[in-house]
Amino acid sequence: MLISVQALRAFAAWIVVGVHFMQLFFDFEAHNSLEYLLADKGGIGVDIFFVISGFVIFIASADKTLTPWRFMLMRLARIVPAYWFYTLLMVLLVAAAPSIFPYEHLEWRYVLRSLLFIAGPSEPGEEVYPLLGVGWTLNFEMLFYALFSFALLVRESYRLWVVATLLYLVCYLGAALGLVSGFYSNGIVLEFLMGIVIGMMYRRGLCRARPWLPLLGIVVASMAVYHGADIPRALEWGVPSAILVISCVTLERYFKGLRFLKVLGDCSYSVYLIHVPVLAVGQFIAERMEIDPYAMLLVCMAGTALGAFASYQWLEKATYRRLKGWFGVDAPAGLSRQKY
């Protein structure tokens, strides 16, 4: 796994933490420039994740003999255990302390849909969010994995077009015909394709340039996000995310040996899953004990970081190895380290 991509993945995870800090502690009401950036622009962390996902899955499956079934088993083994663990933890937290999670409920169909990555409103007319709120992005991820698995049946050079066609049929035509939830018609799915394109460029040796060019790309992408525009999300945040990813990939040689960044990237999935319950409990305590929000944020960040490291070491890695043995599959070199 490229360390530059791991570093960007960690950055994306932690700016999502910042977004939810603003949501839970301030209801998105910004009081300074940093709070404004987090509240209004921090959602780009998800877009970065999606572009990285397309890139990683394409690179990890290239030049490898993978059947769709084997690919999906490995994806499920890598993603599902931690997500189920923290979803069930949310069930316990909501049951034990409903006052901390006043907007959550434990109707069994809702919990089951959450566990099975089925997009559906928690209540009629509400937005589509699973019990572990960040799981809405995993609904898209699982769809992408399923569609990409079919692309493994064709040559590598055709996979982009197969995935693009299937995304159109499922997310746009299928949604328009009422065959799938309108949830999936979100243009954010195009960001997976951007990641695949970057992967194809990387495989062909096109992600090489003098450092000034990718650095300029990072500046341009950052400015584009900061100023924004009234355009679809895939253009407003997806394209800058793609520029950030390709810029980091191009700068990979400068990240060699920075093991700390790799560790941060390794833990990013657990950071993503853990942080909302941690922040919710922190907000509840801060409000009751009149603790400064930023002091509590430091406590929550420390708890999230330590919890994510332990989660990666003893939940993600351990269950993945065990499930691989149960499924009777061995991941190709590199794929075992890939995750959302």
C-alpha positions in Angstrom: 0.0 0.0 0.0 1.4 3.4 -0.9 2.3 5.4 2.2 1.2 8.6 0.5 -2.3 7.2 0.1 -2.3 5.9 3.7 -1.5 9.4 4.9 -4.3 10.9 2.8 -6.7 8.3 4.1 -5.8 9.2 7.7 -6.3 12.9 6.9 -9.7 12.2 5.4 -10.7 10.2 8.5 -9.7 12.9 10.9 -11.4 15.7 9.0 -14.6 13.6 9.2 -14.0 13.5 12.9 -13.9 17.3 12.8 -17.2 17.5 10.9 -19.0 15.4 13.5 -17.4 17.4 16.3 -19.0 20.5 14.8 -22.3 18.6 14.4 -22.6 17.2 17.9 -21.0 20.0 19.9 -22.2 23.1 17.9 -24.9 21.9 15.6 -22.8 23.1 12.7 -22.8 26.7 14.0 -19.3 28.0 13.2 -17.6 30.7 15.4 -14.3 31.0 13.6 -12.6 30.2 10.3 -11.4 26.7 11.4 -14.9 25.8 12.5 -16.3 27.1 9.3 -13.9 24.9 7.3 -14.8 21.8 9.2 -18.5 22.4 9.2 -18.9 23.5 5.6 -16.0 21.7 3.8 -15.0 18.8 6.0 -17.4 16.4 4.3 -14.9 16.1 1.5 -13.2 13.5 3.7 -15.9 11.0 2.4 -15.1 12.0 -1.2 -11.4 11.4 -0.7 -12.3 8.0 0.8 -14.3 7.0 -2.3 -11.6 8.1 -4.8 -9.0 6.2 -2.7 -11.3 3.1 -2.7 -11.6 3.0 -6.5 -7.8 3.4 -6.8 -6.9 0.8 -4.2 -9.4 -1.9 -5.4 -8.2 -1.5 -9.0 -4.5 -1.7 -8.1 -5.0 -4.5 -5.6 -6.8 -6.7 -8.2 -4.5 -6.0 -11.1 -2.5 -8.9 -12.5 -4.1 -11.3 -10.0 -6.4 -14.3 -10.6 -9.5 -13.4 -8.7 -13.0 -14.7 -9.2 -15.9 -12.5 -8.3 -16.8 -14.8 -5.4 -13.3 -14.8 -3.9 -13.0 -11.1 -4.3 -16.3 -10.5 -2.4 -15.4 -12.9 0.3 -12.2 -11.0 1.0 -13.9 -7.7 0.9 -16.6 -8.9 3.3 -14.0 -10.4 5.6 -12.1 -7.1 5.7 -15.0 -4.7 6.1 -17.9 -6.5 7.9 -16.5 -7.7 11.2 -15.5 -4.3 12.5 -18.6 -2.6 11.2 -20.8 -5.2 12.8 -18.9 -5.0 16.1 -19.4 -1.2 16.3 -23.0 -1.4 15.1 -23.8 -3.9 17.9 -21.9 -1.7 20.3 -24.2 1.1 19.3 -27.2 -1.1 20.0 -25.8 -1.6 23.6 -25.1 2.1 24.0 -28.5 3.2 22.8 -30.2 0.6 25.0 -28.1 1.5 28.1 -28.0 5.3 27.7 -30.8 6.5 25.4 -30.4 10.0 26.6 -27.0 10.2 24.9 -28.5 9.1 21.6 -32.0 10.7 21.6 -32.5 10.4 17.9 -31.7 6.7 17.7 -34.1 3.8 18.1 -33.7 0.0 18.2 -36.5 -1.2 16.0 -35.3 -4.6 14.9 -35.8 -4.1 11.1 -33.8 -0.9 11.3 -30.9 -2.7 13.1 -31.0 -5.6 10.6 -31.0 -3.2 7.6 -28.0 -1.4 9.2 -26.1 -4.7 9.6 -26.9 -5.8 6.1 -26.0 -2.6 4.3 -29.5 -2.1 3.1 -30.3 1.5 2.3 -33.6 2.4 3.8 -35.0 5.3 6.0 -34.8 4.8 9.8 -38.3 6.3 9.9 -40.7 7.1 7.0 -39.6 10.3 5.3 -36.2 10.5 7.0 -32.8 10.5 5.4 -31.1 7.2 4.9 -28.7 6.6 7.8 -27.9 3.2 9.5 -27.7 2.9 13.3 -24.0 3.6 13.1 -24.4 6.8 11.1 -21.2 6.7 9.1 -22.3 3.4 7.7 -24.2 5.2 4.9 -20.9 5.4 3.0 -20.4 1.7 3.4 -23.7 1.1 1.6 -22.1 2.7 -1.4 -18.8 0.8 -0.8 -20.6 -2.5 -0.8 -22.4 -1.7 -4.0 -19.1 -0.7 -5.6 -17.4 -4.0 -4.5 -20.3 -6.0 -5.9 -20.2 -4.3 -9.2 -16.4 -4.4 -9.4 -16.5 -8.1 -8.8 -18.3 -8.5 -12.1 -15.6 -6.5 -13.8 -13.0 -9.1 -12.8 -14.5 -11.3 -15.5 -13.0 -9.1 -18.2 -9.5 -7.9 -19.0 -8.0 -5.2 -16.8 -8.2 -2.6 -19.6 -12.0 -3.0 -19.8 -12.8 -2.9 -16.1 -13.4 0.8 -15.9 -16.1 0.6 -18.6 -17.7 -2.4 -17.1 -18.0 -0.7 -13.7 -19.2 2.6 -15.3 -21.9 0.7 -17.2 -23.1 -1.2 -14.2 -23.1 1.9 -12.0 -25.3 3.7 -14.6 -27.6 0.7 -14.9 -28.0 0.3 -11.1 -27.7 3.8 -9.7 -29.4 5.8 -12.4 -31.6 3.6 -14.6 -32.4 1.3 -11.8 -33.3 4.1 -9.4 -35.4 5.9 -12.1 -37.4 2.7 -12.7 -37.9 2.1 -9.0 -35.8 -1.1 -9.0 -33.3 0.2 -6.4 -33.5 2.9 -3.7 -33.1 6.4 -4.9 -30.3 6.6 -2.3 -27.9 5.1 -4.8 -28.6 7.7 -7.5 -26.2 10.1 -5.7 -23.5 11.3 -8.1 -20.9 10.5 -5.4 -20.7 7.1 -6.9 -18.7 8.6 -9.9 -15.8 9.1 -7.5 -15.1 5.4 -7.5 -14.6 5.7 -11.3 -12.1 8.6 -10.7 -10.1 6.3 -8.4 -10.1 3.6 -11.1 -8.8 6.1 -13.7 -6.0 7.1 -11.3 -5.2 3.4 -10.8 -5.0 2.9 -14.5 -2.7 5.9 -14.9 -0.5 4.6 -12.0 -0.2 1.2 -13.6 0.9 2.7 -16.9 3.6 4.8 -15.2 1.9 8.1 -15.8 1.9 9.3 -12.2 5.4 10.8 -12.4 6.3 14.4 -12.4 8.6 16.9 -10.8 7.4 17.7 -7.2 6.3 21.2 -8.1 3.4 19.9 -10.2 1.7 17.6 -7.6 2.3 20.3 -5.0 0.6 22.8 -7.3 -2.2 20.3 -7.7 -2.7 20.1 -3.9 -2.9 23.9 -3.7 -5.4 24.1 -6.6 -7.6 21.4 -5.2 -7.6 23.0 -1.8 -8.5 26.4 -3.2 -11.3 24.8 -5.3 -12.7 23.2 -2.2 -12.4 26.4 -0.1 -14.2 28.6 -2.6 -16.7 26.0 -3.7 -19.3 26.3 -6.4 -23.0 25.5 -6.9 -22.3 22.4 -8.9 -22.9 18.6 -8.3 -20.9 17.1 -5.5 -18.9 14.8 -7.8 -17.5 17.9 -9.5 -17.3 20.3 -6.5 -15.6 17.8 -4.2 -15.0 14.7 -6.2 -12.7 16.3 -8.8 -10.5 18.0 -6.1 -10.4 14.8 -4.2 -9.1 13.0 -7.3 -6.5 15.7 -7.8 -5.4 15.2 -4.2 -5.1 11.5 -4.6 -3.1 11.6 -7.9 -0.9 14.4 -6.4 -0.1 12.2 -3.3 0.5 9.2 -5.5 3.0 11.2 -7.6 4.8 12.3 -4.4 5.1 8.7 -3.1 8.9 8.7 -3.2 9.0 11.4 -0.6 6.9 9.3 1.8 9.2 6.3 1.8 10.1 5.1 5.3 7.5 7.3 7.1 6.1 4.3 9.0 4.1 6.5 11.3 1.9 7.7 8.4 1.3 4.1 7.4 0.2 3.3 10.9 -2.2 6.3 10.8 -3.6 5.0 7.5 -4.0 1.5 8.9 -6.1 2.7 11.8 -8.2 5.1 9.7 -11.1 2.6 9.2 -11.4 2.1 12.9 -11.2 5.9 13.5 -14.1 6.3 11.1 -16.2 3.7 12.9 -15.4 4.6 16.4 -15.4 8.4 16.5 -19.1 9.2 16.5 -20.0 7.2 19.6 -16.9 8.6 21.3 -17.9 12.2 20.4 -21.5 11.6 21.4 -20.5 10.4 24.9 -18.0 13.3 25.1 -20.6 15.8 24.2 -23.0 14.5 26.8 -20.4 14.6 29.5 -19.2 18.1 28.5 -22.7 19.5 28.5 -23.5 18.0 31.9 -20.2 18.9 33.5 -19.8 22.3 31.7 -16.5 21.3 30.2 -15.0 23.4 27.4 -15.8 21.7 24.1 -12.3 21.9 22.8 -10.9 20.4 26.0 -13.3 17.5 25.6 -12.4 17.3 21.9 -8.8 16.6 22.9 -10.0 13.8 25.2 -12.2 12.4 22.5 -9.4 12.5 19.9 -7.1 10.7 22.3 -9.7 8.1 23.1 -10.5 7.6 19.4 -6.8 7.3 18.4 -6.1 4.7 21.1 -9.3 2.8 20.5 -8.7 2.8 16.7 -5.1 1.5 17.2 -6.3 -1.3 19.4 -9.3 -2.0 17.1 -7.0 -2.3 14.1 -4.6 -4.6 15.8 -6.9 -6.9 17.7 -10.2 -6.7 15.8 -9.6 -5.9 12.1 -6.4 -7.8 11.6 -7.3 -10.8 13.8 -10.8 -11.4 12.4 -9.5 -10.9 8.8 -6.9 -13.6 9.2 -9.3 -16.0 10.9 -12.0 -15.5 8.3 -9.6 -16.0 5.4 -8.8 -19.4 7.0 -12.5 -20.2 7.3 -13.2 -19.2 3.8 -10.2 -21.1 2.5 -8.9 -18.1 0.5 -5.5 -16.5 0.5 -5.4 -12.8 -0.4 -3.0 -11.8 -3.2 0.0 -9.8 -2.0 -1.1 -6.4 -1.0 -4.8 -7.0 -1.0 -4.9 -8.2 2.6 -3.8 -4.8 3.7 -6.4 -2.9 1.7 -9.5 -1.6 3.3 -12.1 1.1 3.1 
